[in-house]
Amino acid sequence: MGLLDGKVAIVTGAGRGIGREHSLALAQEGAVVLVNDLGGSAAGEGSDQTPAQQVADEISSAGGEAAANYDNVADFQGAENMVKQAVETFGKLDILVNNAGILRDRMLVNLSEDEWDAVINVHLKGHYAPTRHAAAYWRAQSKEGNPVAGRVINTASPSGLFGNLGQANYGAAKAGIAAFTMIAAQELSRYGVTVNCLAPNARTRMTSDIFAGLPEPEEGGYDPLSPDNISPIVVALASDGAANITGQVFFVYGPAINVLRPWDSGTLIKQDSKWDPSELAERLKEEFPNGKAPEGMMPMVFKAAGQG
């Protein structure tokens, strides 16, 4: 018996890297998987049906059940088609894993409008559109009196939560996904749907440059940056046992998982009357004597790796 026997899942961006591992892990635990991938480059250019089909074939060869989908997750109609394909092919939908993404890294002063728009579109709209159509399906099921145990698992990034040089577009999109997760969790709980989010660290074609400073494992040794380290939490969150876990963001590095806290009220700076701007400026200088920007993503990654 698998943890997800009888479940139907969609995984976006599932032809390579983390998404591929999610699809294989879900299938191994008994889920039927719709493997979505447009098949573009890491920069989101072009299309190719081969990656999604290969993963679907790999699942089928291992005794599971899967089908391929080649829709663009950032296309509203394409996202609806994807949800409809899962329901029409497999009879229902239980799990949506939003994973598709691209990179167009550039320092802000050189970042073009097209580079900004493309990354925001694929990541942020590419999470909204599939979730919107899956949520509509689950709401309809709930209103018809059918039991719903829906699961949405989104993909943010440490870049969006801690910041990272050269990734203003990517980080902004990923931070938006974390906020989208918390709000969607609040809205969809009434229908029996949980919504959670991962901030994974893994070595893929998109991140090979980012993690170049981390050591490669010895041959045959454990690699904490292997994409398959991210999938166990996806399976766990997709299971019936995670019915009470929603609105959470998980920072994942190898076997280490941090449950991140959302923005809080932080440090209070207050007086009994309206501030004079010059007085407030002095007070702020006392509170922030060094005026430094946040350290960013990499110190957090090295700390998780036990190197800092």
The 8 nearest C-alpha neighbors of each residue, nearest first, counted from 0:
[[1, 2, 4, 29, 28, 3, 5, 27],
 [0, 2, 28, 29, 4, 3, 27, 30],
 [1, 3, 28, 4, 238, 0, 29, 234],
 [4, 2, 29, 30, 28, 1, 6, 238],
 [5, 3, 29, 1, 30, 6, 2, 28],
 [4, 6, 30, 3, 29, 7, 31, 1],
 [7, 5, 30, 3, 4, 93, 31, 8],
 [8, 6, 31, 92, 93, 30, 32, 94],
 [9, 7, 94, 32, 95, 93, 31, 33],
 [8, 10, 33, 95, 32, 96, 94, 34],
 [9, 11, 96, 34, 13, 35, 95, 97],
 [12, 10, 35, 99, 13, 98, 97, 36],
 [99, 11, 13, 36, 98, 18, 35, 14],
 [12, 14, 18, 19, 11, 36, 35, 15],
 [13, 15, 50, 51, 19, 36, 12, 54],
 [14, 16, 19, 13, 18, 17, 50, 12],
 [17, 15, 19, 203, 18, 226, 20, 14],
 [16, 18, 226, 20, 19, 21, 15, 227],
 [19, 17, 13, 21, 20, 12, 16, 15],
 [18, 20, 13, 15, 22, 14, 21, 17],
 [19, 21, 23, 17, 227, 18, 22, 24],
 [22, 20, 18, 230, 24, 19, 23, 25],
 [21, 23, 19, 25, 20, 24, 26, 18],
 [22, 24, 26, 20, 21, 25, 27, 19],
 [25, 23, 27, 21, 26, 22, 20, 230],
 [26, 24, 22, 28, 30, 27, 23, 234],
 [25, 27, 30, 29, 23, 28, 24, 31],
 [26, 28, 24, 29, 25, 23, 30, 63],
 [29, 27, 1, 2, 3, 26, 25, 30],
 [28, 30, 4, 3, 1, 26, 27, 25],
 [31, 29, 26, 6, 3, 25, 4, 7],
 [30, 32, 7, 64, 65, 26, 8, 6],
 [33, 31, 65, 8, 9, 34, 7, 30],
 [32, 34, 9, 66, 65, 67, 8, 35],
 [33, 35, 67, 10, 13, 51, 68, 32],
 [36, 34, 68, 11, 13, 69, 12, 10],
 [35, 37, 12, 69, 38, 51, 14, 13],
 [38, 36, 69, 46, 71, 39, 70, 47],
 [37, 39, 47, 46, 36, 48, 50, 40],
 [40, 38, 46, 45, 44, 43, 37, 47],
 [39, 41, 43, 44, 42, 45, 38, 46],
 [40, 42, 101, 43, 205, 102, 39, 204],
 [43, 41, 102, 101, 40, 44, 103, 39],
 [44, 42, 40, 39, 41, 101, 45, 102],
 [43, 45, 39, 40, 42, 46, 41, 38],
 [46, 44, 39, 40, 43, 47, 38, 37],
 [45, 47, 39, 38, 37, 48, 44, 40],
 [46, 48, 38, 49, 39, 37, 50, 45],
 [47, 49, 38, 50, 51, 69, 52, 37],
 [48, 50, 52, 47, 51, 53, 38, 14],
 [51, 49, 14, 53, 52, 48, 38, 54],
 [52, 50, 14, 36, 54, 53, 67, 49],
 [51, 53, 55, 49, 67, 54, 50, 56],
 [54, 52, 56, 50, 55, 51, 49, 57],
 [53, 55, 57, 56, 51, 52, 14, 58],
 [54, 56, 52, 65, 58, 57, 66, 53],
 [57, 55, 59, 53, 54, 58, 60, 52],
 [58, 56, 54, 60, 55, 59, 53, 61],
 [57, 59, 63, 61, 55, 56, 60, 54],
 [58, 60, 63, 56, 62, 64, 61, 57],
 [61, 59, 57, 62, 58, 56, 63, 55],
 [62, 60, 58, 59, 63, 57, 27, 56],
 [63, 61, 59, 60, 58, 64, 57, 27],
 [64, 62, 59, 58, 61, 26, 65, 31],
 [63, 65, 31, 59, 58, 32, 62, 66],
 [66, 64, 32, 55, 33, 31, 59, 58],
 [65, 67, 33, 55, 34, 32, 68, 64],
 [66, 68, 34, 52, 51, 33, 55, 35],
 [69, 67, 35, 34, 70, 36, 33, 81],
 [68, 70, 37, 36, 35, 48, 71, 67],
 [71, 69, 77, 37, 68, 72, 81, 78],
 [70, 72, 73, 74, 37, 77, 69, 78],
 [71, 73, 125, 78, 74, 70, 77, 129],
 [74, 72, 125, 121, 124, 71, 120, 75],
 [73, 75, 77, 71, 72, 76, 78, 128],
 [76, 74, 78, 77, 128, 73, 79, 72],
 [77, 75, 79, 78, 74, 80, 128, 81],
 [76, 78, 80, 74, 70, 79, 75, 71],
 [79, 77, 129, 81, 72, 75, 80, 76],
 [78, 80, 76, 82, 81, 77, 132, 83],
 [81, 79, 77, 83, 78, 82, 84, 76],
 [80, 82, 78, 84, 79, 83, 77, 85],
 [83, 81, 79, 85, 84, 80, 133, 86],
 [82, 84, 80, 86, 81, 85, 87, 79],
 [85, 83, 81, 87, 82, 86, 88, 80],
 [84, 86, 82, 88, 83, 87, 89, 33],
 [87, 85, 91, 90, 83, 89, 84, 88],
 [86, 88, 84, 90, 85, 89, 83, 91],
 [89, 87, 85, 86, 84, 90, 91, 83],
 [88, 90, 86, 85, 91, 87, 7, 31],
 [91, 89, 86, 87, 88, 85, 92, 7],
 [90, 92, 86, 89, 7, 85, 93, 87],
 [91, 93, 7, 86, 94, 8, 85, 90],
 [92, 94, 149, 7, 6, 8, 150, 148],
 [95, 93, 8, 150, 149, 151, 92, 9],
 [96, 94, 151, 9, 8, 150, 10, 97],
 [95, 97, 10, 152, 151, 153, 98, 9],
 [98, 96, 153, 11, 126, 154, 152, 99],
 [97, 99, 11, 12, 154, 96, 18, 100],
 [12, 100, 98, 11, 97, 122, 125, 13],
 [101, 99, 122, 121, 98, 12, 102, 118],
 [100, 102, 42, 41, 43, 118, 103, 121],
 [103, 101, 42, 104, 41, 118, 205, 169],
 [104, 102, 42, 114, 105, 118, 101, 169],
 [105, 103, 166, 165, 102, 106, 169, 168],
 [104, 106, 165, 110, 107, 109, 166, 103],
 [105, 107, 165, 109, 108, 110, 104, 164],
 [106, 108, 110, 109, 105, 167, 165, 166],
 [107, 109, 106, 110, 105, 111, 165, 167],
 [108, 110, 107, 106, 111, 105, 165, 112],
 [111, 109, 107, 105, 108, 106, 114, 112],
 [112, 110, 114, 113, 109, 115, 105, 107],
 [111, 113, 115, 114, 116, 110, 117, 109],
 [112, 114, 116, 111, 115, 117, 110, 118],
 [115, 113, 111, 117, 112, 116, 103, 118],
 [114, 116, 112, 168, 113, 118, 117, 119],
 [117, 115, 113, 119, 118, 114, 120, 112],
 [116, 118, 120, 114, 119, 115, 113, 121],
 [119, 117, 120, 121, 116, 115, 122, 169],
 [120, 118, 116, 172, 123, 122, 117, 121],
 [119, 121, 124, 117, 118, 122, 123, 116],
 [122, 120, 125, 73, 118, 119, 100, 124],
 [123, 121, 125, 100, 119, 120, 124, 172],
 [122, 124, 125, 126, 119, 172, 120, 121],
 [125, 123, 127, 120, 73, 126, 128, 122],
 [124, 126, 73, 72, 121, 122, 123, 127],
 [127, 125, 123, 124, 128, 97, 129, 122],
 [126, 128, 124, 130, 125, 131, 129, 123],
 [127, 129, 131, 130, 75, 125, 78, 126],
 [130, 128, 78, 132, 131, 127, 126, 133],
 [131, 129, 133, 127, 128, 132, 134, 126],
 [130, 132, 128, 134, 129, 133, 127, 135],
 [133, 131, 135, 129, 134, 130, 79, 136],
 [132, 134, 130, 136, 135, 131, 129, 82],
 [135, 133, 137, 131, 136, 132, 130, 138],
 [136, 134, 132, 138, 133, 137, 139, 131],
 [135, 137, 133, 139, 134, 138, 140, 132],
 [138, 136, 140, 134, 139, 135, 141, 133],
 [139, 137, 141, 135, 140, 136, 190, 134],
 [138, 140, 142, 136, 137, 141, 135, 143],
 [139, 141, 137, 143, 145, 138, 142, 136],
 [142, 140, 138, 144, 145, 143, 139, 190],
 [141, 143, 139, 144, 140, 138, 145, 190],
 [144, 142, 140, 141, 145, 139, 138, 146],
 [145, 143, 141, 142, 146, 140, 139, 147],
 [144, 146, 140, 141, 143, 147, 142, 139],
 [147, 145, 141, 144, 148, 140, 191, 190],
 [148, 146, 191, 149, 141, 145, 137, 190],
 [147, 149, 191, 192, 93, 150, 146, 239],
 [150, 148, 192, 93, 147, 94, 191, 193],
 [149, 151, 94, 193, 192, 237, 194, 95],
 [152, 150, 194, 95, 96, 94, 193, 195],
 [153, 151, 96, 195, 196, 194, 97, 95],
 [154, 152, 196, 97, 96, 195, 197, 151],
 [153, 155, 197, 98, 196, 198, 97, 156],
 [154, 156, 173, 198, 197, 176, 177, 196],
 [157, 155, 198, 158, 159, 173, 199, 160],
 [156, 158, 160, 159, 198, 161, 296, 162],
 [159, 157, 162, 170, 163, 156, 161, 160],
 [160, 158, 170, 174, 173, 156, 157, 162],
 [159, 161, 157, 158, 174, 162, 156, 170],
 [162, 160, 296, 295, 158, 157, 159, 163],
 [163, 161, 158, 295, 296, 159, 160, 170],
 [164, 162, 158, 295, 296, 166, 165, 161],
 [165, 163, 166, 162, 106, 167, 295, 158],
 [164, 166, 106, 105, 104, 167, 163, 107],
 [167, 165, 169, 104, 168, 170, 164, 163],
 [166, 168, 170, 169, 171, 165, 107, 164],
 [169, 167, 115, 171, 166, 170, 118, 172],
 [168, 170, 166, 172, 171, 167, 118, 173],
 [171, 169, 159, 158, 173, 167, 172, 166],
 [170, 172, 174, 168, 173, 169, 167, 159],
 [173, 171, 175, 169, 119, 170, 123, 174],
 [172, 174, 155, 159, 176, 170, 175, 171],
 [175, 173, 159, 171, 177, 176, 172, 160],
 [174, 176, 172, 178, 173, 177, 179, 171],
 [175, 177, 179, 173, 174, 178, 155, 180],
 [176, 178, 180, 174, 175, 179, 155, 173],
 [179, 177, 175, 181, 180, 176, 182, 174],
 [178, 180, 176, 182, 177, 181, 183, 175],
 [181, 179, 177, 183, 178, 182, 194, 246],
 [180, 182, 246, 184, 178, 179, 183, 185],
 [183, 181, 185, 179, 184, 180, 186, 178],
 [182, 184, 186, 180, 185, 181, 187, 179],
 [185, 183, 194, 246, 181, 182, 187, 186],
 [184, 186, 182, 183, 187, 188, 181, 246],
 [187, 185, 183, 184, 188, 182, 189, 190],
 [186, 188, 189, 192, 184, 190, 183, 185],
 [187, 189, 192, 191, 190, 186, 185, 184],
 [188, 190, 187, 191, 186, 192, 185, 138],
 [189, 191, 188, 187, 192, 138, 141, 147],
 [192, 190, 188, 148, 147, 189, 149, 193],
 [191, 193, 149, 188, 187, 190, 150, 148],
 [194, 192, 245, 150, 184, 188, 151, 149],
 [193, 195, 151, 184, 245, 246, 152, 180],
 [196, 194, 152, 247, 246, 245, 180, 248],
 [195, 197, 153, 248, 152, 154, 247, 249],
 [198, 196, 249, 154, 248, 155, 199, 250],
 [197, 199, 156, 250, 155, 157, 249, 251],
 [200, 198, 251, 197, 250, 156, 201, 252],
 [201, 199, 252, 251, 224, 198, 202, 253],
 [200, 202, 224, 226, 225, 203, 199, 206],
 [201, 203, 224, 206, 207, 225, 226, 210],
 [204, 202, 206, 205, 16, 207, 201, 226],
 [203, 205, 207, 206, 202, 41, 16, 208],
 [206, 204, 203, 41, 207, 102, 101, 202],
 [207, 205, 209, 203, 208, 202, 204, 210],
 [206, 208, 210, 209, 202, 204, 203, 211],
 [209, 207, 211, 206, 210, 205, 212, 204],
 [210, 208, 206, 207, 211, 212, 205, 202],
 [211, 209, 212, 208, 213, 207, 206, 202],
 [210, 212, 208, 213, 209, 207, 214, 206],
 [213, 211, 210, 214, 209, 208, 215, 301],
 [212, 214, 211, 210, 215, 301, 304, 209],
 [215, 213, 216, 212, 211, 210, 217, 222],
 [214, 216, 217, 213, 222, 211, 218, 224],
 [217, 215, 222, 220, 218, 214, 221, 219],
 [218, 216, 220, 219, 215, 221, 222, 214],
 [219, 217, 220, 216, 221, 215, 222, 214],
 [218, 220, 217, 221, 216, 222, 215, 225],
 [221, 219, 217, 218, 216, 222, 215, 223],
 [220, 222, 223, 216, 219, 217, 225, 218],
 [221, 223, 224, 225, 216, 220, 215, 253],
 [224, 222, 253, 225, 221, 252, 228, 254],
 [225, 223, 201, 202, 222, 253, 226, 200],
 [224, 226, 222, 227, 223, 201, 228, 202],
 [227, 225, 17, 201, 228, 229, 16, 224],
 [226, 228, 20, 229, 225, 230, 17, 21],
 [229, 227, 253, 226, 230, 225, 254, 231],
 [230, 228, 227, 226, 231, 232, 199, 251],
 [229, 231, 21, 233, 232, 227, 228, 20],
 [232, 230, 234, 233, 229, 235, 228, 24],
 [233, 231, 235, 234, 230, 236, 229, 237],
 [234, 232, 230, 236, 231, 235, 237, 21],
 [233, 235, 237, 231, 232, 236, 25, 238],
 [234, 236, 232, 238, 237, 233, 231, 241],
 [235, 237, 233, 241, 238, 234, 232, 150],
 [238, 236, 234, 235, 150, 233, 94, 239],
 [237, 239, 240, 235, 236, 241, 3, 234],
 [240, 238, 241, 242, 237, 148, 236, 3],
 [239, 241, 238, 242, 235, 236, 243, 237],
 [242, 240, 236, 244, 239, 243, 238, 235],
 [241, 243, 240, 239, 244, 193, 148, 238],
 [244, 242, 241, 245, 193, 240, 239, 188],
 [245, 243, 241, 242, 193, 246, 247, 236],
 [244, 246, 193, 194, 195, 247, 184, 243],
 [245, 247, 181, 184, 195, 194, 180, 248],
 [248, 246, 195, 245, 196, 249, 181, 258],
 [247, 249, 196, 197, 259, 258, 195, 250],
 [248, 250, 258, 197, 257, 198, 259, 251],
 [249, 251, 198, 257, 256, 199, 197, 258],
 [252, 250, 256, 199, 255, 249, 200, 198],
 [251, 253, 255, 200, 254, 199, 256, 303],
 [252, 254, 223, 228, 255, 224, 251, 229],
 [253, 255, 252, 256, 228, 223, 251, 229],
 [256, 254, 252, 253, 251, 257, 303, 250],
 [257, 255, 251, 250, 249, 252, 258, 254],
 [256, 258, 250, 249, 259, 251, 255, 248],
 [257, 259, 249, 248, 250, 256, 260, 247],
 [260, 258, 248, 257, 249, 261, 250, 247],
 [259, 261, 262, 258, 248, 263, 247, 249],
 [262, 260, 263, 259, 248, 247, 178, 181],
 [261, 263, 260, 264, 265, 259, 178, 160],
 [264, 262, 265, 261, 260, 266, 267, 259],
 [263, 265, 266, 262, 267, 261, 268, 260],
 [266, 264, 263, 267, 262, 268, 261, 260],
 [267, 265, 268, 264, 286, 263, 269, 287],
 [266, 268, 269, 265, 264, 270, 286, 263],
 [269, 267, 266, 270, 282, 283, 286, 279],
 [270, 268, 267, 271, 272, 274, 273, 279],
 [269, 271, 272, 268, 274, 273, 267, 279],
 [272, 270, 269, 273, 274, 268, 275, 267],
 [271, 273, 270, 274, 269, 275, 279, 278],
 [274, 272, 275, 271, 270, 269, 276, 279],
 [275, 273, 276, 279, 272, 278, 270, 277],
 [274, 276, 278, 277, 279, 273, 280, 272],
 [277, 275, 279, 278, 274, 280, 281, 273],
 [278, 276, 280, 279, 275, 281, 274, 282],
 [279, 277, 281, 275, 280, 276, 282, 274],
 [278, 280, 282, 276, 281, 277, 283, 275],
 [279, 281, 277, 283, 278, 282, 276, 284],
 [282, 280, 284, 278, 279, 283, 285, 277],
 [283, 281, 279, 285, 284, 280, 278, 286],
 [282, 284, 286, 280, 285, 281, 287, 279],
 [283, 285, 281, 287, 288, 282, 286, 280],
 [286, 284, 282, 283, 288, 287, 281, 280],
 [285, 287, 283, 284, 288, 282, 268, 281],
 [288, 286, 284, 290, 285, 289, 283, 291],
 [289, 287, 284, 285, 290, 286, 283, 291],
 [290, 288, 291, 287, 284, 286, 292, 285],
 [289, 291, 287, 288, 292, 284, 286, 293],
 [292, 290, 289, 293, 287, 294, 288, 295],
 [291, 293, 294, 290, 295, 289, 162, 287],
 [294, 292, 295, 291, 162, 161, 296, 290],
 [293, 295, 292, 298, 296, 297, 162, 161],
 [296, 294, 162, 161, 163, 293, 297, 298],
 [295, 297, 161, 163, 162, 299, 158, 157],
 [296, 298, 300, 299, 295, 301, 163, 294],
 [299, 297, 301, 300, 296, 302, 295, 294],
 [300, 298, 302, 297, 296, 301, 303, 295],
 [299, 301, 297, 303, 302, 298, 304, 296],
 [300, 302, 304, 298, 306, 303, 299, 307],
 [303, 301, 307, 299, 305, 304, 300, 306],
 [304, 302, 300, 305, 301, 299, 252, 255],
 [305, 303, 301, 302, 306, 300, 252, 307],
 [304, 306, 302, 303, 307, 301, 300, 299],
 [307, 305, 301, 304, 302, 303, 300, 298],
 [306, 302, 301, 305, 298, 304, 303, 299]]
